[in-house]
Amino acid sequence: MRAWLIISAFAAIEAFSPTFGPKLVQNSKLDALAMPVDKKKAVKDISTVFDNNQKWIDSKLAEDPQFFEALGSGHYPQYLWIGCSDARVPANEIMGEDAGSVFVVRNVANMVTGTDFNAMSAIQYAVGVLEVPHIIVCGHYDCGGVRASRENLDHAPPLENWLRSIRDVYRLHNGELDAIKDPEERHRRLVELNVIEQCINLFKTGVVQRKRVETYQNPDYAMTQPRIHAVVFDPATGKLKPLDVNFNDYIDELHDIYDLYKVDPDSKEAVKKRKQEEAIKAKARSMAEEGVRPHAPTKFRGDGENKGWWARLRGK
Ligand SMILES: [Zn+2]
């Protein structure tokens, strides 16, 4: 009896104590991404920040004495940038844009997640109030967040919860990704597909849909906005690459599920644009029937926004 009690007590300790419990897999791969010792020794003094700030002010004033007067007079950005927190991907710098033109959201692996109040609030403000005409979702190759999502390790909350959304992107595209044998090529494609999925997540939001319907119907706007752009940055070359993606195809497939707003079919602009679109489709159809694709305008060649139309027409 005494022996049984001792064994039971030991079993209880083993079950509840990390010392006696089964060994857990640690985040050894994340540790491998930590700063190397030689870089730790080269830490900058914080005073550098303020010294450099004064140099920046001086250089801006030398270029344009009214620069800060203009900057202080209002906030009118052209772009909402949704990028990774990675230090190698500074939004303004790589686009050559000055202070004042880019409204920025950055997080691990440039995610657009419906339950992320930070990103959702920024998108609401940028689209609804600042009325940015363009949203850029920028991923980058060699992304630590995307790499971590491919490890079968528990990175512990909240990071692991965040990475799960990237694991979901892999699940959505596992056929294409599994077929890529080279691990680095597979990583790069996952980075690209993750950007595309985050763009689609933007199209799902009420604030983006509402603004697009409003601007589609309102002739005061030069275009339906916000326009959403999928891009990838390569830190190894500095190149910012637009991804060849036709969001119209995705929207056509998904609108039954995600549409929150619809264009008023009787609005003046809707009637006008419907006629224009009908004329374009009729022309494309007759060209498809005549088999004149090589001489067709870019719009019908399958590399523009209407790629899906050509494929569908050709399939008929
Ligand atoms: Zn990253």
Boltz pocket constraint, residues with backbone or C-beta under 6 A from the ligand:
constraints:
  - pocket:
      binder: B
      contacts: [[A, 84], [A, 85], [A, 86], [A, 107], [A, 108], [A, 109], [A, 110], [A, 140], [A, 142], [A, 143], [A, 144], [A, 145], [A, 146]]
      max_distance: 6.0
